[in-house]
Amino acid sequence: MSTPVVVGVDGTGRSLRAVMWAAHDAFLRARPLRIVHTLPRYEMDIPLFPPGRFELAEEHGRAVIAEAVAIVRQAYPDVPCSTALPMRSPAAALIEESARAQGIVLGSKGDNVGNLLLGSTALQVVGHADCPVIVVGHVSAGHNRIVAGADGSPGSTAALAYAFEEAHLRGADLHVISALGLPQGWPTHLLRPLPEDNAEVDVRHQVVEQQLASLRHQHPGVNVVLSAHRLDPLAALDSASQHADLLVLGSRGLGGFHGLAIGSTTHKMLHFANCPVAVVRATSRDIP
């Protein structure tokens, strides 16, 4: 059987949004869907519970899985669907699933702020999964546009390949953004720097065009627009995400501390993007 799209569910509305996104992606890719819900780890967690609590957790888990399966079968009856109810931490279970998945899909937490908005499970999976991870917070549709961030790094090369695939599958345009950031000391309320910075922008444009060349050849039907400019990356990506069906980013760019699992721009966009965000690590393997 071909590698599945995997979605983690917990019974909340946000995870059901993730189920619908994952089911649609599985349908477009002609892949099976695998629905995962984790149970408490008996040897670690159950001694803390009163008698019968594990049975309740298992019953609840099976109900969560059944609800997700019913939604998928109603919306996409031709998508093969399997389930898993592992006794693991959610992050560990999904990272393990990523070794044999086309992609991992998760819902974000909702209305809180800071790290609580995304949740530690999603951050761990994004940082360590062996396949693309899609975090579904705000659901958008109808823009017919995929947005990808690119800076010439290996991480953005992997992200661009995934973005081309998604654009091809969805019949969408692809808007590639390469924002160099404002010059040091430049007033943040001014959107455009002085003209003499254009040379650096031109170099970046050429670098990203080189990244795009082979991908354009592989997907000649995808309409691609490249925007390279001297704007703050967060502001540029946030604005673009308001008119996109998916934002695709590499896990790390050219800057920052390389000991971190994901870069600061990707981390912040996971919290604040106005559409689902796919994070693609440069080390993720290609899945046939």
ROLOBA-797202 format. One record per residue (C-alpha): residue in three letters; x, y, z. Coordinates in Angstrom, 1 decimal, always signed. Layout:
<nodes>
<node res="ALA" px="X" py="Y" pz="Z"/>
...
</nodes>
This chain:
<nodes>
<node res="MET" px="+0.0" py="+0.0" pz="+0.0"/>
<node res="SER" px="+1.2" py="+3.5" pz="-0.8"/>
<node res="THR" px="+2.4" py="+5.8" pz="+2.1"/>
<node res="PRO" px="-0.6" py="+7.4" pz="+3.8"/>
<node res="VAL" px="-1.4" py="+10.9" pz="+4.8"/>
<node res="VAL" px="-1.5" py="+10.8" pz="+8.7"/>
<node res="VAL" px="-3.7" py="+13.0" pz="+10.8"/>
<node res="GLY" px="-3.7" py="+13.3" pz="+14.6"/>
<node res="VAL" px="-7.1" py="+13.7" pz="+16.3"/>
<node res="ASP" px="-8.2" py="+14.5" pz="+19.8"/>
<node res="GLY" px="-11.9" py="+15.0" pz="+19.4"/>
<node res="THR" px="-11.8" py="+18.8" pz="+19.3"/>
<node res="GLY" px="-13.1" py="+21.0" pz="+16.5"/>
<node res="ARG" px="-9.6" py="+22.0" pz="+15.5"/>
<node res="SER" px="-8.6" py="+18.4" pz="+15.0"/>
<node res="LEU" px="-11.7" py="+17.7" pz="+12.9"/>
<node res="ARG" px="-10.6" py="+20.6" pz="+10.7"/>
<node res="ALA" px="-7.3" py="+18.9" pz="+10.3"/>
<node res="VAL" px="-9.1" py="+15.6" pz="+9.4"/>
<node res="MET" px="-10.9" py="+17.4" pz="+6.6"/>
<node res="TRP" px="-7.7" py="+19.0" pz="+5.3"/>
<node res="ALA" px="-5.9" py="+15.6" pz="+5.5"/>
<node res="ALA" px="-8.7" py="+13.7" pz="+3.8"/>
<node res="HIS" px="-8.8" py="+16.2" pz="+0.9"/>
<node res="ASP" px="-5.0" py="+16.0" pz="+0.5"/>
<node res="ALA" px="-5.1" py="+12.2" pz="+0.5"/>
<node res="PHE" px="-7.9" py="+12.3" pz="-2.1"/>
<node res="LEU" px="-5.8" py="+14.7" pz="-4.3"/>
<node res="ARG" px="-2.7" py="+12.5" pz="-4.0"/>
<node res="ALA" px="-4.6" py="+9.2" pz="-4.4"/>
<node res="ARG" px="-3.2" py="+8.1" pz="-1.0"/>
<node res="PRO" px="-4.8" py="+6.3" pz="+2.0"/>
<node res="LEU" px="-5.5" py="+8.3" pz="+5.1"/>
<node res="ARG" px="-4.4" py="+7.1" pz="+8.6"/>
<node res="ILE" px="-6.2" py="+8.5" pz="+11.6"/>
<node res="VAL" px="-4.2" py="+8.4" pz="+14.9"/>
<node res="HIS" px="-5.4" py="+9.1" pz="+18.5"/>
<node res="THR" px="-3.2" py="+8.3" pz="+21.4"/>
<node res="LEU" px="-4.1" py="+6.7" pz="+24.8"/>
<node res="PRO" px="-2.4" py="+7.3" pz="+28.2"/>
<node res="ARG" px="+0.7" py="+5.2" pz="+28.6"/>
<node res="TYR" px="-0.5" py="+2.5" pz="+31.0"/>
<node res="GLU" px="+2.8" py="+1.8" pz="+32.7"/>
<node res="MET" px="+3.5" py="+5.6" pz="+33.3"/>
<node res="ASP" px="+0.1" py="+7.3" pz="+33.6"/>
<node res="ILE" px="-2.4" py="+4.8" pz="+34.8"/>
<node res="PRO" px="-1.1" py="+4.5" pz="+38.4"/>
<node res="LEU" px="-2.1" py="+8.1" pz="+38.7"/>
<node res="PHE" px="-5.6" py="+7.4" pz="+37.6"/>
<node res="PRO" px="-8.5" py="+6.0" pz="+39.7"/>
<node res="PRO" px="-9.7" py="+2.5" pz="+38.7"/>
<node res="GLY" px="-11.6" py="+2.6" pz="+35.5"/>
<node res="ARG" px="-10.1" py="+5.7" pz="+34.1"/>
<node res="PHE" px="-8.0" py="+3.9" pz="+31.4"/>
<node res="GLU" px="-11.2" py="+2.1" pz="+30.2"/>
<node res="LEU" px="-12.9" py="+5.5" pz="+29.9"/>
<node res="ALA" px="-9.9" py="+6.9" pz="+28.0"/>
<node res="GLU" px="-10.0" py="+4.0" pz="+25.6"/>
<node res="GLU" px="-13.7" py="+4.3" pz="+25.1"/>
<node res="HIS" px="-13.4" py="+8.0" pz="+24.4"/>
<node res="GLY" px="-10.5" py="+7.3" pz="+22.0"/>
<node res="ARG" px="-12.5" py="+4.8" pz="+20.0"/>
<node res="ALA" px="-15.4" py="+7.3" pz="+19.8"/>
<node res="VAL" px="-13.0" py="+10.1" pz="+18.6"/>
<node res="ILE" px="-11.6" py="+7.7" pz="+15.9"/>
<node res="ALA" px="-15.1" py="+6.6" pz="+14.9"/>
<node res="GLU" px="-16.3" py="+10.2" pz="+14.5"/>
<node res="ALA" px="-13.3" py="+11.1" pz="+12.3"/>
<node res="VAL" px="-13.7" py="+8.0" pz="+10.1"/>
<node res="ALA" px="-17.4" py="+8.8" pz="+9.7"/>
<node res="ILE" px="-16.6" py="+12.3" pz="+8.5"/>
<node res="VAL" px="-14.0" py="+11.1" pz="+6.0"/>
<node res="ARG" px="-16.3" py="+8.4" pz="+4.6"/>
<node res="GLN" px="-19.1" py="+10.9" pz="+4.1"/>
<node res="ALA" px="-16.9" py="+13.5" pz="+2.4"/>
<node res="TYR" px="-14.4" py="+11.2" pz="+0.6"/>
<node res="PRO" px="-15.9" py="+7.7" pz="+0.4"/>
<node res="ASP" px="-13.2" py="+6.5" pz="-2.0"/>
<node res="VAL" px="-10.3" py="+7.4" pz="+0.3"/>
<node res="PRO" px="-9.0" py="+4.2" pz="+2.1"/>
<node res="CYS" px="-8.9" py="+4.9" pz="+5.8"/>
<node res="SER" px="-7.0" py="+3.1" pz="+8.6"/>
<node res="THR" px="-6.8" py="+3.9" pz="+12.3"/>
<node res="ALA" px="-4.4" py="+3.6" pz="+15.2"/>
<node res="LEU" px="-4.9" py="+3.9" pz="+18.9"/>
<node res="PRO" px="-1.3" py="+3.7" pz="+20.3"/>
<node res="MET" px="-0.4" py="+3.9" pz="+24.0"/>
<node res="ARG" px="+2.2" py="+6.6" pz="+23.5"/>
<node res="SER" px="+2.7" py="+10.3" pz="+24.0"/>
<node res="PRO" px="+1.1" py="+12.2" pz="+21.0"/>
<node res="ALA" px="+4.4" py="+13.6" pz="+19.8"/>
<node res="ALA" px="+6.2" py="+10.3" pz="+20.0"/>
<node res="ALA" px="+3.5" py="+8.4" pz="+18.2"/>
<node res="LEU" px="+3.3" py="+11.0" pz="+15.3"/>
<node res="ILE" px="+7.0" py="+11.2" pz="+14.9"/>
<node res="GLU" px="+7.1" py="+7.4" pz="+14.6"/>
<node res="GLU" px="+4.3" py="+7.5" pz="+12.1"/>
<node res="SER" px="+6.3" py="+10.1" pz="+10.1"/>
<node res="ALA" px="+8.9" py="+7.5" pz="+9.1"/>
<node res="ARG" px="+6.3" py="+5.9" pz="+6.8"/>
<node res="ALA" px="+4.0" py="+8.9" pz="+6.0"/>
<node res="GLN" px="+3.4" py="+11.2" pz="+3.1"/>
<node res="GLY" px="+2.7" py="+13.9" pz="+5.5"/>
<node res="ILE" px="+1.5" py="+14.5" pz="+9.1"/>
<node res="VAL" px="-1.5" py="+16.8" pz="+9.7"/>
<node res="LEU" px="-2.3" py="+18.4" pz="+13.0"/>
<node res="GLY" px="-4.7" py="+21.0" pz="+14.3"/>
<node res="SER" px="-3.4" py="+24.1" pz="+16.2"/>
<node res="LYS" px="-4.6" py="+24.9" pz="+19.7"/>
<node res="GLY" px="-6.9" py="+27.9" pz="+19.1"/>
<node res="ASP" px="-7.3" py="+31.1" pz="+21.0"/>
<node res="ASN" px="-4.5" py="+31.4" pz="+23.6"/>
<node res="VAL" px="-1.2" py="+33.2" pz="+23.0"/>
<node res="GLY" px="+2.5" py="+32.4" pz="+22.8"/>
<node res="ASN" px="+3.6" py="+28.8" pz="+22.7"/>
<node res="LEU" px="+0.2" py="+27.7" pz="+24.1"/>
<node res="LEU" px="-1.4" py="+28.8" pz="+20.8"/>
<node res="LEU" px="+0.4" py="+26.0" pz="+18.9"/>
<node res="GLY" px="+1.1" py="+23.4" pz="+21.7"/>
<node res="SER" px="+4.2" py="+21.4" pz="+22.5"/>
<node res="THR" px="+3.0" py="+18.3" pz="+20.6"/>
<node res="ALA" px="+2.8" py="+20.2" pz="+17.3"/>
<node res="LEU" px="+6.1" py="+22.0" pz="+17.8"/>
<node res="GLN" px="+7.9" py="+18.6" pz="+18.6"/>
<node res="VAL" px="+6.4" py="+17.0" pz="+15.5"/>
<node res="VAL" px="+7.3" py="+19.9" pz="+13.3"/>
<node res="GLY" px="+10.8" py="+19.9" pz="+14.5"/>
<node res="HIS" px="+11.5" py="+16.2" pz="+14.3"/>
<node res="ALA" px="+9.1" py="+14.5" pz="+11.8"/>
<node res="ASP" px="+10.7" py="+12.7" pz="+8.8"/>
<node res="CYS" px="+8.1" py="+14.1" pz="+6.4"/>
<node res="PRO" px="+6.2" py="+17.4" pz="+5.8"/>
<node res="VAL" px="+4.0" py="+18.5" pz="+8.7"/>
<node res="ILE" px="+0.9" py="+20.6" pz="+8.1"/>
<node res="VAL" px="-0.6" py="+22.6" pz="+10.9"/>
<node res="VAL" px="-4.2" py="+23.5" pz="+10.3"/>
<node res="GLY" px="-5.2" py="+26.6" pz="+12.3"/>
<node res="HIS" px="-7.2" py="+29.0" pz="+10.2"/>
<node res="VAL" px="-8.8" py="+27.1" pz="+7.3"/>
<node res="SER" px="-8.9" py="+29.0" pz="+4.0"/>
<node res="ALA" px="-10.2" py="+28.0" pz="+0.6"/>
<node res="GLY" px="-11.0" py="+29.6" pz="-2.7"/>
<node res="HIS" px="-8.0" py="+31.8" pz="-3.1"/>
<node res="ASN" px="-6.5" py="+29.3" pz="-5.6"/>
<node res="ARG" px="-3.0" py="+30.2" pz="-4.4"/>
<node res="ILE" px="-0.2" py="+28.5" pz="-2.6"/>
<node res="VAL" px="+2.4" py="+30.7" pz="-1.0"/>
<node res="ALA" px="+6.0" py="+29.5" pz="-0.3"/>
<node res="GLY" px="+8.9" py="+31.2" pz="+1.4"/>
<node res="ALA" px="+12.3" py="+30.9" pz="-0.2"/>
<node res="ASP" px="+15.8" py="+32.2" pz="+0.6"/>
<node res="GLY" px="+18.1" py="+29.9" pz="-1.3"/>
<node res="SER" px="+18.7" py="+27.5" pz="+1.6"/>
<node res="PRO" px="+18.4" py="+23.7" pz="+1.4"/>
<node res="GLY" px="+15.3" py="+24.0" pz="+3.6"/>
<node res="SER" px="+13.6" py="+26.3" pz="+1.2"/>
<node res="THR" px="+14.5" py="+24.0" pz="-1.8"/>
<node res="ALA" px="+12.6" py="+21.2" pz="-0.1"/>
<node res="ALA" px="+9.7" py="+23.5" pz="+0.7"/>
<node res="LEU" px="+9.5" py="+24.7" pz="-2.9"/>
<node res="ALA" px="+9.3" py="+21.1" pz="-4.2"/>
<node res="TYR" px="+6.4" py="+20.4" pz="-1.8"/>
<node res="ALA" px="+4.7" py="+23.7" pz="-2.8"/>
<node res="PHE" px="+4.9" py="+22.8" pz="-6.5"/>
<node res="GLU" px="+3.3" py="+19.5" pz="-5.8"/>
<node res="GLU" px="+0.4" py="+21.1" pz="-3.9"/>
<node res="ALA" px="-0.1" py="+23.8" pz="-6.5"/>
<node res="HIS" px="-0.1" py="+21.1" pz="-9.2"/>
<node res="LEU" px="-2.6" py="+18.9" pz="-7.3"/>
<node res="ARG" px="-4.9" py="+21.8" pz="-6.5"/>
<node res="GLY" px="-4.7" py="+23.6" pz="-9.9"/>
<node res="ALA" px="-3.5" py="+26.7" pz="-7.9"/>
<node res="ASP" px="-1.0" py="+29.5" pz="-8.6"/>
<node res="LEU" px="+2.2" py="+29.5" pz="-6.7"/>
<node res="HIS" px="+3.5" py="+32.7" pz="-5.2"/>
<node res="VAL" px="+7.1" py="+32.5" pz="-4.0"/>
<node res="ILE" px="+8.2" py="+35.1" pz="-1.6"/>
<node res="SER" px="+11.8" py="+35.9" pz="-0.8"/>
<node res="ALA" px="+12.0" py="+38.7" pz="+1.8"/>
<node res="LEU" px="+15.6" py="+39.8" pz="+2.7"/>
<node res="GLY" px="+14.5" py="+41.9" pz="+5.7"/>
<node res="LEU" px="+14.9" py="+45.6" pz="+6.3"/>
<node res="PRO" px="+18.4" py="+47.0" pz="+6.4"/>
<node res="GLN" px="+19.8" py="+47.3" pz="+9.9"/>
<node res="GLY" px="+18.6" py="+50.5" pz="+11.5"/>
<node res="TRP" px="+16.0" py="+51.1" pz="+8.9"/>
<node res="PRO" px="+12.7" py="+52.6" pz="+10.4"/>
<node res="THR" px="+10.3" py="+49.7" pz="+10.6"/>
<node res="HIS" px="+7.3" py="+52.0" pz="+9.7"/>
<node res="LEU" px="+8.9" py="+52.5" pz="+6.2"/>
<node res="LEU" px="+8.2" py="+49.6" pz="+3.9"/>
<node res="ARG" px="+10.8" py="+50.3" pz="+1.2"/>
<node res="PRO" px="+14.5" py="+50.8" pz="+1.7"/>
<node res="LEU" px="+16.8" py="+53.1" pz="-0.4"/>
<node res="PRO" px="+17.3" py="+52.2" pz="-4.0"/>
<node res="GLU" px="+20.9" py="+51.3" pz="-3.5"/>
<node res="ASP" px="+19.8" py="+48.0" pz="-1.8"/>
<node res="ASN" px="+18.3" py="+46.8" pz="-5.1"/>
<node res="ALA" px="+21.6" py="+45.0" pz="-6.1"/>
<node res="GLU" px="+21.2" py="+42.6" pz="-3.1"/>
<node res="VAL" px="+17.6" py="+42.0" pz="-4.0"/>
<node res="ASP" px="+18.6" py="+41.2" pz="-7.6"/>
<node res="VAL" px="+21.1" py="+38.6" pz="-6.4"/>
<node res="ARG" px="+18.5" py="+36.9" pz="-4.2"/>
<node res="HIS" px="+16.1" py="+36.9" pz="-7.1"/>
<node res="GLN" px="+18.6" py="+35.1" pz="-9.2"/>
<node res="VAL" px="+19.4" py="+32.6" pz="-6.5"/>
<node res="VAL" px="+15.8" py="+31.7" pz="-6.0"/>
<node res="GLU" px="+15.1" py="+31.5" pz="-9.8"/>
<node res="GLN" px="+17.9" py="+28.9" pz="-9.9"/>
<node res="GLN" px="+16.0" py="+26.9" pz="-7.2"/>
<node res="LEU" px="+12.8" py="+27.2" pz="-9.3"/>
<node res="ALA" px="+14.3" py="+26.2" pz="-12.6"/>
<node res="SER" px="+14.1" py="+22.4" pz="-12.4"/>
<node res="LEU" px="+10.8" py="+22.6" pz="-10.5"/>
<node res="ARG" px="+9.2" py="+24.7" pz="-13.2"/>
<node res="HIS" px="+10.4" py="+22.0" pz="-15.7"/>
<node res="GLN" px="+8.8" py="+19.2" pz="-13.7"/>
<node res="HIS" px="+5.5" py="+21.1" pz="-13.3"/>
<node res="PRO" px="+5.1" py="+23.2" pz="-16.5"/>
<node res="GLY" px="+1.4" py="+23.7" pz="-15.8"/>
<node res="VAL" px="+2.0" py="+25.6" pz="-12.5"/>
<node res="ASN" px="+1.8" py="+29.4" pz="-12.8"/>
<node res="VAL" px="+4.6" py="+30.8" pz="-10.6"/>
<node res="VAL" px="+5.2" py="+34.4" pz="-9.5"/>
<node res="LEU" px="+8.4" py="+35.2" pz="-7.6"/>
<node res="SER" px="+8.6" py="+38.3" pz="-5.4"/>
<node res="ALA" px="+12.0" py="+39.2" pz="-4.0"/>
<node res="HIS" px="+12.1" py="+42.4" pz="-1.9"/>
<node res="ARG" px="+13.5" py="+44.2" pz="+1.1"/>
<node res="LEU" px="+10.7" py="+43.6" pz="+3.5"/>
<node res="ASP" px="+10.5" py="+42.0" pz="+6.9"/>
<node res="PRO" px="+9.9" py="+38.2" pz="+6.2"/>
<node res="LEU" px="+7.2" py="+37.9" pz="+8.9"/>
<node res="ALA" px="+5.2" py="+40.9" pz="+7.6"/>
<node res="ALA" px="+5.5" py="+39.7" pz="+4.0"/>
<node res="LEU" px="+4.5" py="+36.1" pz="+4.8"/>
<node res="ASP" px="+1.7" py="+37.1" pz="+7.1"/>
<node res="SER" px="+0.2" py="+39.4" pz="+4.5"/>
<node res="ALA" px="+0.5" py="+36.7" pz="+1.8"/>
<node res="SER" px="-1.1" py="+34.1" pz="+4.1"/>
<node res="GLN" px="-4.3" py="+36.2" pz="+4.2"/>
<node res="HIS" px="-4.9" py="+35.3" pz="+0.5"/>
<node res="ALA" px="-3.6" py="+31.8" pz="+0.4"/>
<node res="ASP" px="-4.9" py="+28.3" pz="+0.8"/>
<node res="LEU" px="-1.6" py="+27.0" pz="+2.1"/>
<node res="LEU" px="+1.7" py="+28.5" pz="+3.3"/>
<node res="VAL" px="+4.8" py="+26.3" pz="+2.7"/>
<node res="LEU" px="+8.0" py="+27.0" pz="+4.6"/>
<node res="GLY" px="+11.3" py="+25.2" pz="+5.2"/>
<node res="SER" px="+12.0" py="+24.3" pz="+8.8"/>
<node res="ARG" px="+15.1" py="+26.5" pz="+8.8"/>
<node res="GLY" px="+16.4" py="+29.3" pz="+6.7"/>
<node res="LEU" px="+19.8" py="+31.0" pz="+6.2"/>
<node res="GLY" px="+19.9" py="+32.8" pz="+9.5"/>
<node res="GLY" px="+19.4" py="+31.9" pz="+13.2"/>
<node res="PHE" px="+20.9" py="+29.3" pz="+15.5"/>
<node res="HIS" px="+21.3" py="+26.0" pz="+13.8"/>
<node res="GLY" px="+20.9" py="+24.0" pz="+17.0"/>
<node res="LEU" px="+17.2" py="+24.8" pz="+17.0"/>
<node res="ALA" px="+14.7" py="+22.4" pz="+15.4"/>
<node res="ILE" px="+12.9" py="+25.1" pz="+13.5"/>
<node res="GLY" px="+13.8" py="+28.7" pz="+12.6"/>
<node res="SER" px="+12.3" py="+31.7" pz="+14.3"/>
<node res="THR" px="+10.3" py="+32.8" pz="+11.2"/>
<node res="THR" px="+8.8" py="+29.4" pz="+10.7"/>
<node res="HIS" px="+8.0" py="+29.2" pz="+14.4"/>
<node res="LYS" px="+6.2" py="+32.5" pz="+14.4"/>
<node res="MET" px="+4.3" py="+31.8" pz="+11.2"/>
<node res="LEU" px="+3.0" py="+28.6" pz="+12.7"/>
<node res="HIS" px="+1.4" py="+30.7" pz="+15.3"/>
<node res="PHE" px="+0.1" py="+33.6" pz="+13.3"/>
<node res="ALA" px="-0.5" py="+32.6" pz="+9.7"/>
<node res="ASN" px="-4.0" py="+33.1" pz="+8.3"/>
<node res="CYS" px="-4.0" py="+29.7" pz="+6.5"/>
<node res="PRO" px="-2.7" py="+26.2" pz="+7.0"/>
<node res="VAL" px="+1.1" py="+26.0" pz="+7.2"/>
<node res="ALA" px="+3.2" py="+23.2" pz="+5.8"/>
<node res="VAL" px="+6.7" py="+22.8" pz="+7.2"/>
<node res="VAL" px="+9.2" py="+20.8" pz="+5.2"/>
<node res="ARG" px="+12.6" py="+19.8" pz="+6.6"/>
<node res="ALA" px="+15.6" py="+19.6" pz="+4.2"/>
<node res="THR" px="+16.4" py="+16.2" pz="+5.7"/>
<node res="SER" px="+12.9" py="+14.7" pz="+5.0"/>
<node res="ARG" px="+13.2" py="+11.8" pz="+2.6"/>
<node res="ASP" px="+11.5" py="+11.7" pz="-0.7"/>
<node res="ILE" px="+8.5" py="+9.4" pz="-0.6"/>
<node res="PRO" px="+7.6" py="+7.5" pz="-3.8"/>
</nodes>
